[in-house]
Amino acid sequence: MAARNRRILAENSAFQTHLEDLVQQRTAELTNLMQERKAFFADMAHDLKAPVFATGSFIQAIRAHNTGIDSELSTYIDLVEQTQQEMARRVYGLNEFNKIDALTEAYEPVSVRNLLEETHELHHMAAEVQSVYLTVEPLEGDGLIYAQPKKLETVLENLIFNALKATPPNGRITLSAQLDGKYCHLSLADTGCGIPPGELAHIFDRFFVGRQNAGTGSGLGLYIVKCIVNGLKGEIHVSSEPGHGTVFFIDLPLMERP
């Protein structure tokens, strides 16, 4: 009986070792695959950029000379230009996503108080240029988020950029945070035009551009924001009413105090 038990324990140990080796092998293969995917998309975006933007220049040259263009041909050129602008928008967005994906900055504790103060310092001048008031509500206490600082900056930068586009002169953008010991609850509210109900469910979709941003947005800003927040094991939600502004809510886990 003792010999049989020893044999079973030895077999279990060998099986466990085999499983651990298999997991490490599959993890390494997946890591290599992800790195190859990132490199492929980075190269593709780089290679597409020149011909896509060159096509736009050719279209502008044709319009500038206006040689032999009748109404029918002008209609076709309009369609080509719209398609080219859509391609350029997506290539630009893909480049932006690759920049975020390529960040190798180390994770570190980030002070919520410092994050709010630095965000105001970075963006209040841009808001003032548009006659919009960017305010940060005072935070009681402080907490730490374990994250890559640049990615947190990107989250708030994208949300503020969108809020500035939607908020008219003399409007207001308010950034605030509440801490409950386990989570940091960030919110960014604006007094802008709001988001139509039919678009609200799609604003975090990749390449989705609402009517108000048609022809200007890349359709990746909020998608990137959601990816970063989810990567930090957080959640993001939005509440909006046309004509009454928009509020984004972000919940991020706090580091536990020693």
C-alpha positions as a Markdown table, in Angstrom:
| # | Residue | x | y | z |
|---|---|---|---|---|
| 1 | Met | 0.0 | 0.0 | 0.0 |
| 2 | Ala | 2.8 | 2.4 | 0.9 |
| 3 | Ala | 4.6 | 1.6 | -2.3 |
| 4 | Arg | 1.4 | 2.2 | -4.3 |
| 5 | Asn | 0.8 | 5.6 | -2.6 |
| 6 | Arg | 4.4 | 6.6 | -3.4 |
| 7 | Arg | 3.9 | 5.7 | -7.0 |
| 8 | Ile | 0.7 | 7.6 | -7.2 |
| 9 | Leu | 2.3 | 10.7 | -5.6 |
| 10 | Ala | 5.3 | 10.4 | -8.0 |
| 11 | Glu | 2.9 | 10.2 | -11.0 |
| 12 | Asn | 0.8 | 13.2 | -9.7 |
| 13 | Ser | 4.0 | 15.2 | -9.3 |
| 14 | Ala | 5.2 | 14.3 | -12.8 |
| 15 | Phe | 1.8 | 15.2 | -14.2 |
| 16 | Gln | 1.8 | 18.5 | -12.4 |
| 17 | Thr | 5.3 | 19.3 | -13.7 |
| 18 | His | 4.2 | 18.4 | -17.2 |
| 19 | Leu | 1.1 | 20.7 | -16.9 |
| 20 | Glu | 3.3 | 23.6 | -15.6 |
| 21 | Asp | 5.7 | 23.1 | -18.5 |
| 22 | Leu | 2.8 | 23.1 | -20.9 |
| 23 | Val | 1.3 | 26.3 | -19.5 |
| 24 | Gln | 4.7 | 28.0 | -19.7 |
| 25 | Gln | 5.2 | 26.9 | -23.3 |
| 26 | Arg | 1.7 | 28.0 | -24.3 |
| 27 | Thr | 2.2 | 31.4 | -22.5 |
| 28 | Ala | 5.5 | 31.9 | -24.4 |
| 29 | Glu | 3.8 | 31.1 | -27.7 |
| 30 | Leu | 0.9 | 33.5 | -27.0 |
| 31 | Thr | 3.3 | 36.2 | -26.0 |
| 32 | Asn | 5.3 | 35.8 | -29.2 |
| 33 | Leu | 2.0 | 35.8 | -31.2 |
| 34 | Met | 0.9 | 39.0 | -29.5 |
| 35 | Gln | 4.2 | 40.7 | -30.2 |
| 36 | Glu | 4.1 | 39.6 | -33.8 |
| 37 | Arg | 0.6 | 41.0 | -34.1 |
| 38 | Lys | 1.6 | 44.3 | -32.7 |
| 39 | Ala | 4.6 | 44.5 | -35.0 |
| 40 | Phe | 2.4 | 43.6 | -38.0 |
| 41 | Phe | -0.2 | 46.3 | -37.3 |
| 42 | Ala | 2.5 | 48.9 | -36.6 |
| 43 | Asp | 4.2 | 48.1 | -39.9 |
| 44 | Met | 0.9 | 48.1 | -41.8 |
| 45 | Ala | -0.1 | 51.4 | -40.4 |
| 46 | His | 3.3 | 52.9 | -41.3 |
| 47 | Asp | 3.2 | 51.5 | -44.8 |
| 48 | Leu | -0.4 | 52.6 | -45.5 |
| 49 | Lys | 0.2 | 56.2 | -44.3 |
| 50 | Ala | 2.1 | 57.5 | -47.3 |
| 51 | Pro | -0.2 | 56.2 | -50.1 |
| 52 | Val | -3.4 | 57.1 | -48.3 |
| 53 | Phe | -2.3 | 60.7 | -47.6 |
| 54 | Ala | -0.7 | 61.0 | -51.1 |
| 55 | Thr | -4.1 | 60.1 | -52.6 |
| 56 | Gly | -5.7 | 63.0 | -50.7 |
| 57 | Ser | -3.1 | 65.3 | -52.2 |
| 58 | Phe | -3.9 | 64.1 | -55.7 |
| 59 | Ile | -7.6 | 64.7 | -55.1 |
| 60 | Gln | -6.9 | 68.3 | -53.9 |
| 61 | Ala | -4.7 | 68.9 | -57.0 |
| 62 | Ile | -7.5 | 67.7 | -59.3 |
| 63 | Arg | -10.0 | 70.0 | -57.6 |
| 64 | Ala | -7.5 | 72.9 | -57.7 |
| 65 | His | -7.0 | 72.7 | -61.5 |
| 66 | Asn | -10.6 | 71.8 | -62.2 |
| 67 | Thr | -9.6 | 70.6 | -65.7 |
| 68 | Gly | -12.3 | 68.7 | -67.7 |
| 69 | Ile | -14.5 | 68.1 | -64.6 |
| 70 | Asp | -18.2 | 68.0 | -65.3 |
| 71 | Ser | -20.9 | 67.5 | -62.7 |
| 72 | Glu | -21.0 | 63.7 | -63.1 |
| 73 | Leu | -17.2 | 63.4 | -62.6 |
| 74 | Ser | -17.3 | 65.8 | -59.7 |
| 75 | Thr | -19.8 | 63.5 | -58.0 |
| 76 | Tyr | -17.5 | 60.6 | -58.4 |
| 77 | Ile | -14.6 | 62.6 | -57.1 |
| 78 | Asp | -16.7 | 63.5 | -54.0 |
| 79 | Leu | -17.2 | 59.8 | -53.4 |
| 80 | Val | -13.5 | 59.0 | -53.8 |
| 81 | Glu | -12.6 | 61.9 | -51.5 |
| 82 | Gln | -15.0 | 60.7 | -48.8 |
| 83 | Thr | -13.6 | 57.2 | -49.0 |
| 84 | Gln | -10.0 | 58.5 | -48.9 |
| 85 | Gln | -10.9 | 60.6 | -45.8 |
| 86 | Glu | -12.3 | 57.6 | -44.1 |
| 87 | Met | -9.2 | 55.5 | -44.9 |
| 88 | Ala | -6.9 | 58.4 | -43.6 |
| 89 | Arg | -9.0 | 58.7 | -40.4 |
| 90 | Arg | -8.6 | 54.9 | -39.7 |
| 91 | Val | -4.9 | 54.9 | -40.5 |
| 92 | Tyr | -4.3 | 57.9 | -38.2 |
| 93 | Gly | -6.3 | 56.1 | -35.5 |
| 94 | Leu | -4.4 | 52.9 | -36.0 |
| 95 | Asn | -1.1 | 54.8 | -35.5 |
| 96 | Glu | -2.4 | 56.4 | -32.3 |
| 97 | Phe | -3.5 | 52.9 | -31.0 |
| 98 | Asn | 0.0 | 51.5 | -31.8 |
| 99 | Lys | 1.6 | 54.3 | -29.9 |
| 100 | Ile | -0.4 | 53.4 | -26.8 |
| 101 | Asp | 0.2 | 49.7 | -27.3 |
| 102 | Ala | 3.9 | 50.2 | -27.6 |
| 103 | Leu | 4.3 | 52.0 | -24.2 |
| 104 | Thr | 6.9 | 50.1 | -22.2 |
| 105 | Glu | 6.6 | 52.5 | -19.2 |
| 106 | Ala | 6.7 | 50.6 | -15.9 |
| 107 | Tyr | 3.7 | 50.3 | -13.6 |
| 108 | Glu | 4.0 | 52.4 | -10.5 |
| 109 | Pro | 1.8 | 53.9 | -7.7 |
| 110 | Val | 0.0 | 57.0 | -9.0 |
| 111 | Ser | -1.4 | 59.5 | -6.6 |
| 112 | Val | -5.0 | 60.4 | -7.4 |
| 113 | Arg | -4.6 | 63.9 | -6.0 |
| 114 | Asn | -1.5 | 64.4 | -8.2 |
| 115 | Leu | -3.3 | 63.0 | -11.2 |
| 116 | Leu | -6.1 | 65.5 | -10.8 |
| 117 | Glu | -3.8 | 68.4 | -10.3 |
| 118 | Glu | -1.5 | 67.6 | -13.2 |
| 119 | Thr | -4.5 | 67.0 | -15.5 |
| 120 | His | -5.8 | 70.5 | -14.7 |
| 121 | Glu | -2.3 | 72.0 | -15.2 |
| 122 | Leu | -1.9 | 70.3 | -18.6 |
| 123 | His | -5.3 | 71.2 | -20.1 |
| 124 | His | -6.8 | 74.3 | -18.4 |
| 125 | Met | -5.1 | 76.6 | -20.9 |
| 126 | Ala | -6.5 | 74.8 | -23.9 |
| 127 | Ala | -10.0 | 75.1 | -22.3 |
| 128 | Glu | -9.5 | 78.8 | -21.7 |
| 129 | Val | -8.6 | 79.4 | -25.3 |
| 130 | Gln | -12.1 | 78.0 | -26.1 |
| 131 | Ser | -13.7 | 80.1 | -23.3 |
| 132 | Val | -14.5 | 76.9 | -21.4 |
| 133 | Tyr | -14.0 | 76.5 | -17.7 |
| 134 | Leu | -12.0 | 73.4 | -16.7 |
| 135 | Thr | -12.3 | 72.9 | -12.9 |
| 136 | Val | -11.1 | 70.1 | -10.6 |
| 137 | Glu | -13.1 | 69.6 | -7.4 |
| 138 | Pro | -11.0 | 69.3 | -4.3 |
| 139 | Leu | -10.2 | 65.7 | -3.2 |
| 140 | Glu | -10.6 | 64.7 | 0.4 |
| 141 | Gly | -7.6 | 62.5 | 1.4 |
| 142 | Asp | -5.6 | 60.6 | -1.3 |
| 143 | Gly | -5.3 | 57.2 | -2.8 |
| 144 | Leu | -2.9 | 55.2 | -5.1 |
| 145 | Ile | -3.7 | 53.6 | -8.4 |
| 146 | Tyr | -1.1 | 51.0 | -9.7 |
| 147 | Ala | -0.8 | 51.9 | -13.3 |
| 148 | Gln | 1.3 | 53.3 | -16.2 |
| 149 | Pro | 1.1 | 57.1 | -15.6 |
| 150 | Lys | 1.1 | 57.9 | -19.4 |
| 151 | Lys | -1.9 | 55.6 | -20.0 |
| 152 | Leu | -3.8 | 57.3 | -17.2 |
| 153 | Glu | -2.9 | 60.7 | -18.7 |
| 154 | Thr | -4.2 | 59.4 | -22.1 |
| 155 | Val | -7.5 | 58.4 | -20.6 |
| 156 | Leu | -8.2 | 61.8 | -19.2 |
| 157 | Glu | -6.7 | 63.6 | -22.2 |
| 158 | Asn | -9.1 | 61.9 | -24.6 |
| 159 | Leu | -12.1 | 62.5 | -22.4 |
| 160 | Ile | -11.2 | 66.2 | -22.0 |
| 161 | Phe | -10.5 | 66.6 | -25.7 |
| 162 | Asn | -14.0 | 65.1 | -26.5 |
| 163 | Ala | -15.6 | 67.4 | -23.9 |
| 164 | Leu | -14.0 | 70.5 | -25.4 |
| 165 | Lys | -15.3 | 69.6 | -28.8 |
| 166 | Ala | -18.8 | 69.2 | -27.5 |
| 167 | Thr | -18.9 | 72.2 | -25.0 |
| 168 | Pro | -19.8 | 75.7 | -26.3 |
| 169 | Pro | -18.1 | 78.9 | -25.1 |
| 170 | Asn | -18.8 | 79.8 | -21.4 |
| 171 | Gly | -19.5 | 76.1 | -20.8 |
| 172 | Arg | -17.9 | 74.0 | -18.0 |
| 173 | Ile | -16.0 | 70.8 | -17.7 |
| 174 | Thr | -15.6 | 69.4 | -14.2 |
| 175 | Leu | -13.2 | 66.6 | -13.1 |
| 176 | Ser | -13.8 | 65.0 | -9.7 |
| 177 | Ala | -12.9 | 61.9 | -7.7 |
| 178 | Gln | -14.2 | 60.1 | -4.7 |
| 179 | Leu | -12.4 | 57.4 | -2.8 |
| 180 | Asp | -14.2 | 54.6 | -0.9 |
| 181 | Gly | -11.1 | 52.7 | 0.3 |
| 182 | Lys | -11.2 | 50.1 | -2.5 |
| 183 | Tyr | -12.0 | 52.1 | -5.6 |
| 184 | Cys | -11.3 | 55.5 | -7.0 |
| 185 | His | -14.5 | 56.9 | -8.7 |
| 186 | Leu | -13.5 | 59.4 | -11.3 |
| 187 | Ser | -16.0 | 61.5 | -13.2 |
| 188 | Leu | -15.7 | 64.0 | -15.9 |
| 189 | Ala | -18.8 | 66.1 | -16.6 |
| 190 | Asp | -19.4 | 68.7 | -19.3 |
| 191 | Thr | -22.2 | 71.1 | -20.2 |
| 192 | Gly | -22.0 | 70.4 | -23.9 |
| 193 | Cys | -24.4 | 69.2 | -26.6 |
| 194 | Gly | -24.8 | 65.7 | -25.2 |
| 195 | Ile | -24.8 | 62.4 | -27.1 |
| 196 | Pro | -27.9 | 61.2 | -29.1 |
| 197 | Pro | -29.5 | 58.2 | -27.5 |
| 198 | Gly | -29.0 | 56.1 | -30.6 |
| 199 | Glu | -25.2 | 56.6 | -30.5 |
| 200 | Leu | -24.8 | 56.2 | -26.7 |
| 201 | Ala | -24.5 | 52.3 | -26.9 |
| 202 | His | -21.8 | 52.5 | -29.6 |
| 203 | Ile | -19.4 | 55.3 | -28.4 |
| 204 | Phe | -16.8 | 52.8 | -27.1 |
| 205 | Asp | -16.9 | 50.7 | -30.3 |
| 206 | Arg | -13.8 | 50.6 | -32.4 |
| 207 | Phe | -13.9 | 53.1 | -35.3 |
| 208 | Phe | -17.3 | 54.4 | -34.3 |
| 209 | Val | -17.8 | 58.1 | -35.1 |
| 210 | Gly | -20.9 | 60.0 | -34.2 |
| 211 | Arg | -22.6 | 62.5 | -36.5 |
| 212 | Gln | -21.2 | 65.5 | -34.7 |
| 213 | Asn | -17.6 | 64.2 | -35.3 |
| 214 | Ala | -18.1 | 62.9 | -38.8 |
| 215 | Gly | -15.0 | 63.6 | -40.9 |
| 216 | Thr | -12.9 | 64.7 | -37.9 |
| 217 | Gly | -12.7 | 61.9 | -35.3 |
| 218 | Ser | -10.7 | 58.7 | -35.6 |
| 219 | Gly | -13.2 | 56.5 | -33.9 |
| 220 | Leu | -10.5 | 55.1 | -31.6 |
| 221 | Gly | -10.3 | 57.7 | -28.8 |
| 222 | Leu | -13.0 | 56.2 | -26.5 |
| 223 | Tyr | -12.1 | 52.7 | -27.6 |
| 224 | Ile | -8.6 | 53.2 | -26.4 |
| 225 | Val | -9.9 | 54.8 | -23.2 |
| 226 | Lys | -12.0 | 51.7 | -22.5 |
| 227 | Cys | -9.1 | 49.3 | -23.3 |
| 228 | Ile | -6.9 | 51.1 | -20.9 |
| 229 | Val | -9.5 | 51.2 | -18.1 |
| 230 | Asn | -10.3 | 47.5 | -18.6 |
| 231 | Gly | -6.6 | 46.7 | -18.5 |
| 232 | Leu | -6.5 | 48.2 | -15.1 |
| 233 | Lys | -9.4 | 46.0 | -14.0 |
| 234 | Gly | -11.6 | 49.1 | -13.9 |
| 235 | Glu | -14.9 | 50.0 | -15.5 |
| 236 | Ile | -16.2 | 53.0 | -17.5 |
| 237 | His | -19.8 | 54.2 | -18.0 |
| 238 | Val | -21.4 | 57.2 | -19.6 |
| 239 | Ser | -24.6 | 59.2 | -19.0 |
| 240 | Ser | -25.7 | 61.8 | -21.4 |
| 241 | Glu | -28.8 | 63.7 | -22.5 |
| 242 | Pro | -28.9 | 65.8 | -25.7 |
| 243 | Gly | -28.6 | 69.5 | -24.9 |
| 244 | His | -27.8 | 68.8 | -21.2 |
| 245 | Gly | -24.2 | 67.5 | -21.3 |
| 246 | Thr | -22.4 | 64.3 | -20.7 |
| 247 | Val | -20.8 | 62.6 | -17.7 |
| 248 | Phe | -18.2 | 59.8 | -17.9 |
| 249 | Phe | -17.7 | 57.6 | -14.8 |
| 250 | Ile | -14.5 | 55.6 | -14.3 |
| 251 | Asp | -14.0 | 53.2 | -11.4 |
| 252 | Leu | -10.4 | 52.1 | -10.8 |
| 253 | Pro | -9.2 | 49.8 | -8.0 |
| 254 | Leu | -7.0 | 51.4 | -5.4 |
| 255 | Met | -3.8 | 49.9 | -4.0 |
| 256 | Glu | -4.3 | 48.4 | -0.6 |
| 257 | Arg | -2.6 | 50.4 | 2.2 |
| 258 | Pro | 0.1 | 48.4 | 4.1 |
